[in-house]
């Protein structure tokens, strides 16, 4: 299982493929959406989920 996961998302070093980098980005985006959905009413009330995730990823306050 661990070997398969390492093959999919790449090793911990800088030697990863383009598709492995894309999978990592998609995973981070999905996790960010899940975190925003779970805490939506507590933290953000007037913004759309997509806008909040983009602000988090881009580092816009």
C-alpha positions as CSV (number, residue, x, y, z in Angstrom):
1,X,0.0,0.0,0.0
2,X,2.7,2.5,0.9
3,X,4.7,1.6,-2.2
4,X,1.7,2.2,-4.4
5,X,1.0,5.6,-2.7
6,X,4.6,6.6,-3.2
7,X,4.3,5.7,-6.9
8,X,1.2,7.7,-7.3
9,X,2.1,10.9,-5.5
10,X,5.9,10.6,-5.8
11,X,8.8,10.4,-3.4
12,X,9.6,12.9,-0.7
13,X,12.5,14.3,-2.8
14,X,12.3,16.9,-5.6
15,X,12.4,14.2,-8.3
16,X,8.7,14.0,-9.2
17,X,6.9,13.8,-12.5
18,X,4.4,16.4,-13.8
19,X,1.5,14.1,-13.3
20,X,2.6,13.4,-9.7
21,X,2.7,17.1,-9.1
22,X,-0.8,17.5,-10.6
23,X,-2.2,14.7,-8.3
24,X,-0.6,16.5,-5.3
25,X,-2.3,19.7,-6.3
26,X,-5.7,18.1,-6.8
27,X,-5.4,16.4,-3.4
28,X,-4.5,19.7,-1.7
29,X,-7.4,21.4,-3.4
30,X,-9.9,18.6,-2.4
31,X,-8.6,18.7,1.2
32,X,-9.0,22.5,1.3
33,X,-12.6,22.3,0.0
34,X,-13.4,19.6,2.7
35,X,-11.9,21.8,5.5
36,X,-13.9,24.8,4.3
37,X,-17.1,22.8,4.1
38,X,-16.7,21.5,7.6
39,X,-16.0,24.9,9.1
40,X,-18.1,27.0,6.7
41,X,-20.6,28.4,9.2
42,X,-18.0,29.1,11.9
43,X,-15.4,30.9,9.8
44,X,-16.8,32.2,6.6
45,X,-20.4,33.3,6.0
46,X,-20.8,35.3,2.9
47,X,-18.2,33.9,0.5
48,X,-18.6,30.9,-1.9
49,X,-16.5,27.8,-1.1
50,X,-14.5,28.1,-4.3
51,X,-13.6,31.7,-3.6
52,X,-12.4,30.8,-0.1
53,X,-10.3,27.9,-1.4
54,X,-8.7,30.1,-4.1
55,X,-7.9,32.8,-1.5
56,X,-6.2,30.2,0.7
57,X,-4.2,28.7,-2.1
58,X,-3.2,32.1,-3.5
59,X,-2.5,33.5,0.0
60,X,-4.8,36.4,-0.4
61,X,-6.2,37.7,2.9
